[in-house]
């Protein structure tokens, strides 16, 4: 996987758009690559939304160890 993307919205724009309850500590990024932590918005069981950092990438089904994955 070699695709990259950018996230250029400001923290204030993200909070407003997704109606988050807490402010974000976030800086826009113009070159997000596989293997990096990325900002994600998840919806909780009660319908509220929360910002979390998750690793973006792919671990093949045949991989016995996640450490083989490279960026």
The first five atom37 places (N, CA, C, CB, O) and aatype in JSON, in Angstrom:
{
  "aatype": [20, 20, 20, 20, 20, 20, 20, 20, 20, 20, 20, 20, 20, 20, 20, 20, 20, 20, 20, 20, 20, 20, 20, 20, 20, 20, 20, 20, 20, 20, 20, 20, 20, 20, 20, 20, 20, 20, 20, 20, 20, 20, 20, 20, 20, 20, 20, 20, 20, 20, 20, 20, 20, 20, 20, 20, 20, 20, 20, 20, 20, 20, 20, 20, 20, 20, 20, 20, 20, 20, 20],
  "atom_mask": [
    [1, 1, 1, 1, 1],
    [1, 1, 1, 1, 1],
    [1, 1, 1, 1, 1],
    [1, 1, 1, 1, 1],
    [1, 1, 1, 1, 1],
    [1, 1, 1, 1, 1],
    [1, 1, 1, 1, 1],
    [1, 1, 1, 1, 1],
    [1, 1, 1, 1, 1],
    [1, 1, 1, 1, 1],
    [1, 1, 1, 1, 1],
    [1, 1, 1, 1, 1],
    [1, 1, 1, 1, 1],
    [1, 1, 1, 1, 1],
    [1, 1, 1, 1, 1],
    [1, 1, 1, 1, 1],
    [1, 1, 1, 1, 1],
    [1, 1, 1, 1, 1],
    [1, 1, 1, 1, 1],
    [1, 1, 1, 1, 1],
    [1, 1, 1, 1, 1],
    [1, 1, 1, 1, 1],
    [1, 1, 1, 1, 1],
    [1, 1, 1, 1, 1],
    [1, 1, 1, 1, 1],
    [1, 1, 1, 1, 1],
    [1, 1, 1, 1, 1],
    [1, 1, 1, 1, 1],
    [1, 1, 1, 1, 1],
    [1, 1, 1, 1, 1],
    [1, 1, 1, 1, 1],
    [1, 1, 1, 1, 1],
    [1, 1, 1, 1, 1],
    [1, 1, 1, 1, 1],
    [1, 1, 1, 1, 1],
    [1, 1, 1, 1, 1],
    [1, 1, 1, 1, 1],
    [1, 1, 1, 1, 1],
    [1, 1, 1, 1, 1],
    [1, 1, 1, 1, 1],
    [1, 1, 1, 1, 1],
    [1, 1, 1, 1, 1],
    [1, 1, 1, 1, 1],
    [1, 1, 1, 1, 1],
    [1, 1, 1, 1, 1],
    [1, 1, 1, 1, 1],
    [1, 1, 1, 1, 1],
    [1, 1, 1, 1, 1],
    [1, 1, 1, 1, 1],
    [1, 1, 1, 1, 1],
    [1, 1, 1, 1, 1],
    [1, 1, 1, 1, 1],
    [1, 1, 1, 1, 1],
    [1, 1, 1, 1, 1],
    [1, 1, 1, 1, 1],
    [1, 1, 1, 1, 1],
    [1, 1, 1, 1, 1],
    [1, 1, 1, 1, 1],
    [1, 1, 1, 1, 1],
    [1, 1, 1, 1, 1],
    [1, 1, 1, 1, 1],
    [1, 1, 1, 1, 1],
    [1, 1, 1, 1, 1],
    [1, 1, 1, 1, 1],
    [1, 1, 1, 1, 1],
    [1, 1, 1, 1, 1],
    [1, 1, 1, 1, 1],
    [1, 1, 1, 1, 1],
    [1, 1, 1, 1, 1],
    [1, 1, 1, 1, 1],
    [1, 1, 1, 1, 1]
  ],
  "atom_positions": [
    [[0.85, -1.16, 0.0], [0.0, 0.0, 0.0], [0.9, 1.23, 0.0], [-0.97, 0.0, 1.22], [1.76, 1.38, 0.87]],
    [[0.7, 2.09, -0.96], [1.55, 3.28, -1.03], [0.76, 4.57, -1.11], [2.47, 3.18, -2.21], [1.34, 5.64, -1.27]],
    [[-0.57, 4.48, -1.01], [-1.38, 5.69, -1.12], [-1.18, 6.62, 0.06], [-2.84, 5.32, -1.22], [-0.98, 6.18, 1.19]],
    [[-1.22, 7.89, -0.22], [-1.1, 8.91, 0.81], [-2.25, 9.88, 0.66], [0.26, 9.66, 0.72], [-2.85, 9.98, -0.41]],
    [[-2.55, 10.58, 1.72], [-3.6, 11.59, 1.65], [-3.25, 12.73, 2.57], [-4.96, 10.99, 2.03], [-2.3, 12.66, 3.34]],
    [[-4.03, 13.8, 2.49], [-3.8, 14.96, 3.35], [-5.06, 15.28, 4.13], [-3.35, 16.18, 2.52], [-6.18, 14.97, 3.7]],
    [[-4.87, 15.89, 5.28], [-5.96, 16.36, 6.11], [-5.63, 17.8, 6.46], [-6.16, 15.46, 7.41], [-4.8, 18.07, 7.33]],
    [[-6.3, 18.71, 5.77], [-5.92, 20.12, 5.88], [-6.89, 20.97, 6.68], [-5.78, 20.7, 4.51], [-6.66, 22.17, 6.85]],
    [[-7.97, 20.39, 7.18], [-8.92, 21.15, 7.99], [-8.27, 21.53, 9.33], [-10.22, 20.33, 8.23], [-7.4, 20.82, 9.83]],
    [[-8.7, 22.63, 9.88], [-8.18, 23.04, 11.19], [-8.9, 22.25, 12.29], [-8.37, 24.57, 11.4], [-9.94, 21.65, 12.05]],
    [[-8.33, 22.26, 13.47], [-8.95, 21.58, 14.6], [-10.34, 22.14, 14.87], [-8.08, 21.71, 15.86], [-11.27, 21.39, 15.18]],
    [[-10.49, 23.45, 14.77], [-11.79, 24.08, 15.0], [-12.83, 23.63, 13.97], [-11.64, 25.6, 14.97], [-13.99, 23.4, 14.32]],
    [[-12.42, 23.51, 12.72], [-13.33, 23.05, 11.67], [-13.79, 21.61, 11.93], [-12.66, 23.15, 10.3], [-14.96, 21.29, 11.73]],
    [[-12.88, 20.76, 12.36], [-13.22, 19.36, 12.62], [-14.18, 19.25, 13.8], [-11.95, 18.54, 12.89], [-15.15, 18.5, 13.75]],
    [[-13.9, 20.0, 14.86], [-14.78, 19.99, 16.04], [-16.18, 20.45, 15.65], [-14.22, 20.9, 17.16], [-17.17, 19.84, 16.05]],
    [[-16.27, 21.51, 14.86], [-17.58, 22.04, 14.46], [-18.31, 21.06, 13.53], [-17.42, 23.4, 13.77], [-19.5, 20.79, 13.72]],
    [[-17.62, 20.54, 12.54], [-18.26, 19.67, 11.55], [-18.8, 18.39, 12.17], [-17.27, 19.33, 10.45], [-19.92, 17.97, 11.87]],
    [[-18.02, 17.77, 13.04], [-18.42, 16.49, 13.64], [-19.12, 16.67, 14.99], [-17.21, 15.6, 13.82], [-19.47, 15.68, 15.64]],
    [[-19.31, 17.91, 15.41], [-19.99, 18.22, 16.67], [-19.35, 17.48, 17.85], [-21.48, 17.86, 16.57], [-20.03, 16.82, 18.63]],
    [[-18.03, 17.61, 17.95], [-17.29, 16.98, 19.04], [-17.46, 17.78, 20.32], [-15.79, 16.84, 18.69], [-17.63, 19.0, 20.27]],
    [[-17.43, 17.11, 21.44], [-17.63, 17.78, 22.73], [-16.35, 18.36, 23.31], [-18.23, 16.81, 23.72], [-16.4, 19.27, 24.13]],
    [[-15.21, 17.83, 22.88], [-13.92, 18.29, 23.42], [-13.09, 18.94, 22.32], [-13.14, 17.12, 24.05], [-13.16, 18.53, 21.16]],
    [[-12.3, 19.94, 22.67], [-11.4, 20.54, 21.67], [-10.29, 19.55, 21.3], [-10.78, 21.86, 22.22], [-9.98, 18.63, 22.05]],
    [[-9.71, 19.75, 20.13], [-8.66, 18.86, 19.64], [-7.29, 19.51, 19.73], [-8.94, 18.44, 18.2], [-7.15, 20.73, 19.59]],
    [[-6.29, 18.7, 19.97], [-4.9, 19.11, 19.79], [-4.46, 18.42, 18.51], [-3.96, 18.74, 21.04], [-4.1, 17.25, 18.52]],
    [[-4.51, 19.15, 17.42], [-4.31, 18.56, 16.11], [-3.7, 19.58, 15.17], [-5.63, 18.03, 15.54], [-4.05, 20.76, 15.22]],
    [[-2.79, 19.13, 14.33], [-2.19, 19.99, 13.31], [-2.46, 19.37, 11.94], [-0.65, 20.18, 13.55], [-2.3, 18.16, 11.78]],
    [[-2.86, 20.17, 10.97], [-3.07, 19.63, 9.62], [-1.82, 18.94, 9.1], [-3.49, 20.75, 8.66], [-0.7, 19.32, 9.46]],
    [[-2.01, 17.94, 8.26], [-0.89, 17.22, 7.66], [-1.14, 17.09, 6.17], [-0.71, 15.82, 8.32], [-2.25, 16.78, 5.74]],
    [[-0.1, 17.33, 5.39], [-0.23, 17.31, 3.94], [0.34, 16.04, 3.33], [0.46, 18.52, 3.35], [0.35, 15.91, 2.11]],
    [[0.83, 15.11, 4.15], [1.45, 13.9, 3.61], [1.28, 12.76, 4.61], [2.96, 14.14, 3.32], [2.24, 12.35, 5.26]],
    [[0.08, 12.23, 4.73], [-0.19, 11.14, 5.66], [0.07, 9.83, 4.92], [-1.66, 11.19, 6.21], [-0.55, 9.55, 3.9]],
    [[0.99, 9.04, 5.45], [1.4, 7.79, 4.8], [0.96, 6.58, 5.63], [2.93, 7.78, 4.59], [0.74, 6.7, 6.83]],
    [[0.85, 5.42, 4.99], [0.54, 4.2, 5.73], [1.55, 3.99, 6.86], [0.53, 2.98, 4.79], [2.74, 4.27, 6.71]],
    [[1.06, 3.5, 7.98], [1.93, 3.26, 9.13], [1.96, 4.4, 10.13], [3.31, 2.98, 8.67], [2.51, 4.26, 11.22]],
    [[1.37, 5.53, 9.78], [1.33, 6.67, 10.69], [0.04, 6.66, 11.48], [1.48, 8.0, 9.91], [-0.97, 6.09, 11.06]],
    [[0.08, 7.29, 12.63], [-1.16, 7.51, 13.38], [-1.93, 8.62, 12.69], [-0.87, 7.88, 14.88], [-1.35, 9.62, 12.26]],
    [[-3.24, 8.43, 12.58], [-4.07, 9.42, 11.92], [-5.27, 9.76, 12.79], [-4.53, 8.92, 10.54], [-5.71, 8.95, 13.6]],
    [[-5.78, 10.96, 12.6], [-6.97, 11.4, 13.32], [-8.19, 10.72, 12.73], [-7.11, 12.94, 13.26], [-8.39, 10.74, 11.51]],
    [[-9.01, 10.12, 13.58], [-10.24, 9.46, 13.16], [-11.36, 9.87, 14.08], [-10.07, 7.91, 13.15], [-11.14, 10.13, 15.26]],
    [[-12.56, 9.94, 13.54], [-13.73, 10.25, 14.34], [-14.56, 8.98, 14.44], [-14.57, 11.42, 13.72], [-14.92, 8.39, 13.42]],
    [[-14.87, 8.55, 15.66], [-15.67, 7.35, 15.87], [-16.97, 7.74, 16.56], [-14.9, 6.3, 16.71], [-17.02, 8.66, 17.37]],
    [[-18.03, 7.01, 16.22], [-19.32, 7.25, 16.86], [-19.52, 6.22, 17.95], [-20.47, 7.19, 15.83], [-19.39, 5.02, 17.73]],
    [[-19.84, 6.7, 19.14], [-20.02, 5.84, 20.29], [-21.45, 5.3, 20.34], [-19.69, 6.59, 21.59], [-22.31, 5.75, 19.6]],
    [[-21.69, 4.33, 21.22], [-23.01, 3.7, 21.33], [-24.12, 4.7, 21.63], [-22.98, 2.65, 22.41], [-25.26, 4.52, 21.21]],
    [[-23.79, 5.76, 22.36], [-24.82, 6.75, 22.7], [-25.04, 7.79, 21.6], [-24.43, 7.46, 23.99], [-25.82, 8.72, 21.78]],
    [[-24.36, 7.63, 20.46], [-24.53, 8.54, 19.33], [-23.57, 9.7, 19.32], [-25.91, 9.06, 19.33], [-23.5, 10.43, 18.33]],
    [[-22.82, 9.9, 20.4], [-21.84, 10.98, 20.42], [-20.62, 10.57, 19.6], [-21.43, 11.33, 21.89], [-20.44, 9.4, 19.28]],
    [[-19.8, 11.54, 19.27], [-18.6, 11.28, 18.47], [-17.36, 11.65, 19.26], [-18.64, 12.07, 17.15], [-17.38, 12.55, 20.1]],
    [[-16.29, 10.93, 18.98], [-15.04, 11.13, 19.69], [-13.89, 11.07, 18.7], [-14.85, 10.06, 20.82], [-13.91, 10.26, 17.77]],
    [[-12.89, 11.91, 18.88], [-11.69, 11.89, 18.04], [-10.67, 10.94, 18.68], [-11.09, 13.33, 17.87], [-10.41, 11.02, 19.88]],
    [[-10.11, 10.05, 17.87], [-9.1, 9.11, 18.34], [-7.97, 9.04, 17.31], [-9.72, 7.69, 18.59], [-8.17, 9.36, 16.14]],
    [[-6.81, 8.61, 17.75], [-5.69, 8.38, 16.84], [-5.58, 6.88, 16.6], [-4.36, 8.95, 17.42], [-5.53, 6.09, 17.55]],
    [[-5.54, 6.5, 15.33], [-5.41, 5.1, 14.95], [-4.29, 4.97, 13.93], [-6.74, 4.55, 14.38], [-4.0, 5.92, 13.19]],
    [[-3.65, 3.8, 13.88], [-2.66, 3.55, 12.84], [-3.38, 3.24, 11.55], [-1.71, 2.4, 13.23], [-4.34, 2.47, 11.53]],
    [[-2.91, 3.84, 10.46], [-3.48, 3.57, 9.15], [-2.53, 2.64, 8.4], [-3.72, 4.89, 8.36], [-1.34, 2.92, 8.28]],
    [[-3.06, 1.53, 7.9], [-2.25, 0.61, 7.14], [-2.94, -0.72, 6.98], [-0.91, 0.42, 7.81], [-4.11, -0.87, 7.34]],
    [[-2.23, -1.67, 6.45], [-2.78, -2.99, 6.15], [-1.84, -4.06, 6.69], [-2.99, -3.17, 4.63], [-0.64, -4.03, 6.43]],
    [[-2.4, -4.98, 7.43], [-1.65, -6.16, 7.86], [-2.22, -7.32, 7.06], [-1.76, -6.41, 9.43], [-3.39, -7.66, 7.23]],
    [[-1.43, -7.94, 6.19], [-1.94, -9.03, 5.37], [-2.46, -10.18, 6.22], [-0.85, -9.53, 4.43], [-1.96, -10.43, 7.32]],
    [[-3.46, -10.88, 5.72], [-4.06, -11.99, 6.48], [-3.06, -13.09, 6.77], [-5.25, -12.56, 5.71], [-3.21, -13.83, 7.74]],
    [[-2.03, -13.21, 5.93], [-1.05, -14.27, 6.12], [0.07, -13.88, 7.08], [-0.45, -14.66, 4.79], [0.91, -14.71, 7.41]],
    [[0.1, -12.64, 7.54], [1.17, -12.16, 8.42], [1.05, -12.81, 9.8], [1.14, -10.62, 8.54], [-0.01, -12.77, 10.42]],
    [[2.15, -13.39, 10.26], [2.16, -13.99, 11.6], [2.56, -12.97, 12.65], [3.11, -15.19, 11.64], [2.29, -13.15, 13.84]],
    [[3.21, -11.9, 12.22], [3.69, -10.87, 13.14], [3.44, -9.51, 12.52], [5.2, -11.07, 13.47], [3.83, -9.26, 11.38]],
    [[2.8, -8.62, 13.24], [2.5, -7.29, 12.71], [3.76, -6.48, 12.45], [1.59, -6.54, 13.67], [3.71, -5.48, 11.73]],
    [[4.89, -6.87, 13.01], [6.13, -6.12, 12.86], [6.67, -6.17, 11.43], [7.18, -6.64, 13.81], [7.53, -5.37, 11.08]],
    [[6.16, -7.1, 10.59], [6.67, -7.18, 9.23], [6.14, -6.05, 8.35], [6.31, -8.53, 8.61], [6.67, -5.8, 7.27]],
    [[5.11, -5.38, 8.81], [4.48, -4.32, 8.02], [5.4, -3.1, 8.02], [3.07, -3.95, 8.59], [5.83, -2.63, 9.07]],
    [[5.69, -2.6, 6.85], [6.54, -1.42, 6.7], [5.71, -0.29, 6.14], [7.75, -1.71, 5.78], [4.67, -0.51, 5.54]],
    [[6.17, 0.93, 6.35], [5.48, 2.1, 5.79], [5.94, 2.34, 4.39], [5.71, 3.34, 6.63], [5.48, 3.27, 3.73]]
  ]
}
